[in-house]
Amino acid sequence: MKWSEFFTSSIGKKLVMALTGVFLISFLVVHAGINACIFADLFDPNDNGEMFNRAAHFMGSSVVIRIMEVGLFIGFIIHIVQGFAVEAKNLGRRGKGYQVNLGNKGSKWYSRTMGLFGTLLFLFLVMHISQFWYASRIAHDLPEASYDPLQHDLFSRMVEVFSHPFIVVLYVLGCFSLAWHLMHGFQSAFRTLGVHNNRYLHLIRGFGIGFSILIPVLFALMPVSIYFGWIGQD
Ligand code: HEM
């Protein structure tokens, strides 16, 4: 079998989804970790986003990380395009589909809604990238940080974006979609990558559920905390 045939076969497509999915999960850990620096404001009222701005500046100014960012966008595009292709095929099959609705016996609910929540997540990402990444890396229309005119004040951008209740609601919904998508995607990826042993599967399932709740809750707390003025009020 040629490589091109392998990657268009159904096992090849699943493998691509799993590998890009694990890569994107590792991005989420780094992204949540850096963004969580905004909570330094809770412990030091003079911080006012400085720790986060410094960390974001370090990420943006390192050549290695900029190159990895290109890999990240390629990973996102492959994952999304392949995800839509898999979903379209599944819908086609269901269309001709089973005469009897198997309900939860056929597959778990969140497994059958991967396409729906994946699409909502995609829409969230388009909005999110245009509000932050585009402003900081392409348009360069952010104010300068008070402690260093050469650095962007991304935190004040967050405070501005999250002052709108409608946007905060969209972010919380985006985080919910992320939780739902991860809930199935996490275990599914490890299964595809060959973890079939029952003991490890239980472990991965437990870890996956914890991860799928903790990371989106941490993300959701960011717009909510800024909106309610728990952080970012100097
Ligand atoms: C809900 C809380 C979130 C906040 C406050 C937040 C904040 C930010 C900020 C400030 C940037 C720009 C970084 C820079 O240009 O240096 C950024 C970029 C980005 N965010 Fe988020 N983010 C959140 C959630 C998410 C989620 C849930 C995802 C993915 C599902 C995500 C994906 C991305 C991507 C792909 C980029 C561009 C790549 C990068 O700059 O590293 N973000 N985010």
Residues whose N, C-alpha, C, O or C-beta is under 5 A from the ligand:
A	BS01	HEM	A56 G60 F132 W133 S136 L154 Y171 L178 F219 A220 M222
